[in-house]
């Protein structure tokens, strides 16, 4: 700077104050020229406000008012673009179409964007083609290839450059790395490693246990690799089930029903493996499932003998002679070896000594006389043992009921007296009767009724057995007359179903009576036949007594 008062006689001195005065800027006191003491950086401070003044060199008295001015630092391209957020991490679904957005990178340039091209940044890819592209102006990264498959390559590292000066020669540049991961989509169905699985399962396997594992592999990950297994309806559907192990996606085959080697030695069925979560975009690729055949061979396990009944009940009469066979048990070895079976009584108390068993035939017999009044029922345990493998045994309960000996014959339930009407008809049941027995128990007693052999030709009456412990007297003719015969005696043979059977002969008394036309009884006295009509026996006696009194 320079003042008009300066005549060149060195009477004027120039002073400088303000931003950076003395440290960054200095002024020549004689000429007023301002100089920079060091390099200036626009990005550090774009301008400085200074004040200068001319003063008398001798008195320091201002010669004119102080002048203020601004020094603006002019920009040059001395800063390269910088990616302040790098390195970047991004992901994009595999199989995405070309042009799918991945991420956006941004570089900043500290140079003056209003002056020249120092701050105009252009983006480009140095490494990562042909898979991805970047918009030179916005820094948006997109896919550049179709059908990129995660199962082929999952990770990509892309090197992005940002260059100022609009990308022209001589521009400064900065770079950043973008790590791009292809995220999984369900574009792969599960696949069995082989089409046939052969499993061997012991027949003794418990229902609900896992009897085998198969696996279909899926190249996808996460939920896209979750596999569901199903048994195709057929041979194995009723016997087996299959579930998925959530940790390793194995198919676990579960036994639903007991296996029996002797009944069925092998099962063959098909298993489908499919994805639980389907992506409709890829269903056109084909069925998203795979099928394998599973054959399960049942292994024979040495099993104990099997009785043909879960339990046995036998009856024996008291006082049955020792050595009498009262029944038999049967067990057999169902294994392929078909070992012979031996029988024995599992003695638990002295009461079991009442019986014996044939070790080969399984027949049970008495060892001594049984007394029903002492023990009504015996409970014994029979053991069946495989001859070829004595450690394999099974047991069955046998209940023996001691039956009462038939000691008393049956007899008529009461002294029955009945009547037959003189006007009775042929085939008429004139009396129903039953029987009783002193033997116990009364429940289950059965009685039969019949005429004795010597009375079969009876022309008047017969016995009809109703089959329900009752019988009836049936007329064989009509025309009974009190004048000819007033009373008939009918013998009946009664037999029970006890052991041994008992029988007795009872006598039924039948009177001939006068009856109304409807069968109701009038009188059964023979003398009433000769009395006047309407005069009873009592009335006749009263008349006779009066006559005697009068004559006396």
Secondary structure as GFF3:
##gff-version 3
##sequence-region A 1 552
A	DSSP	beta_strand	12	18	.	.	.	ID=ss1
A	DSSP	beta_strand	25	27	.	.	.	ID=ss2
A	DSSP	beta_strand	34	36	.	.	.	ID=ss3
A	DSSP	beta_strand	47	56	.	.	.	ID=ss4
A	DSSP	beta_strand	67	72	.	.	.	ID=ss5
A	DSSP	beta_strand	88	93	.	.	.	ID=ss6
A	DSSP	beta_strand	101	104	.	.	.	ID=ss7
A	DSSP	beta_strand	122	127	.	.	.	ID=ss8
A	DSSP	beta_strand	132	134	.	.	.	ID=ss9
A	DSSP	beta_strand	140	143	.	.	.	ID=ss10
A	DSSP	beta_strand	155	163	.	.	.	ID=ss11
A	DSSP	three_ten_helix	165	167	.	.	.	ID=ss12
A	DSSP	beta_strand	173	183	.	.	.	ID=ss13
A	DSSP	beta_strand	191	192	.	.	.	ID=ss14
A	DSSP	beta_strand	196	202	.	.	.	ID=ss15
A	DSSP	beta_strand	210	217	.	.	.	ID=ss16
A	DSSP	three_ten_helix	222	225	.	.	.	ID=ss17
A	DSSP	beta_strand	227	231	.	.	.	ID=ss18
A	DSSP	beta_strand	240	244	.	.	.	ID=ss19
A	DSSP	beta_strand	250	255	.	.	.	ID=ss20
A	DSSP	beta_strand	266	275	.	.	.	ID=ss21
A	DSSP	three_ten_helix	280	285	.	.	.	ID=ss22
A	DSSP	beta_strand	289	299	.	.	.	ID=ss23
A	DSSP	beta_strand	306	307	.	.	.	ID=ss24
A	DSSP	beta_strand	311	317	.	.	.	ID=ss25
A	DSSP	beta_strand	325	328	.	.	.	ID=ss26
A	DSSP	beta_strand	331	332	.	.	.	ID=ss27
A	DSSP	beta_strand	341	345	.	.	.	ID=ss28
A	DSSP	three_ten_helix	350	354	.	.	.	ID=ss29
A	DSSP	beta_strand	355	357	.	.	.	ID=ss30
A	DSSP	beta_strand	363	366	.	.	.	ID=ss31
A	DSSP	beta_strand	377	386	.	.	.	ID=ss32
A	DSSP	beta_strand	393	403	.	.	.	ID=ss33
A	DSSP	beta_strand	411	412	.	.	.	ID=ss34
A	DSSP	beta_strand	417	421	.	.	.	ID=ss35
A	DSSP	beta_strand	429	436	.	.	.	ID=ss36
A	DSSP	beta_strand	447	450	.	.	.	ID=ss37
A	DSSP	three_ten_helix	453	455	.	.	.	ID=ss38
A	DSSP	beta_strand	461	465	.	.	.	ID=ss39
A	DSSP	beta_strand	470	475	.	.	.	ID=ss40
A	DSSP	beta_strand	487	496	.	.	.	ID=ss41
A	DSSP	beta_strand	503	515	.	.	.	ID=ss42
A	DSSP	beta_strand	521	523	.	.	.	ID=ss43
A	DSSP	three_ten_helix	527	529	.	.	.	ID=ss44
A	DSSP	alpha_helix	537	551	.	.	.	ID=ss45
###
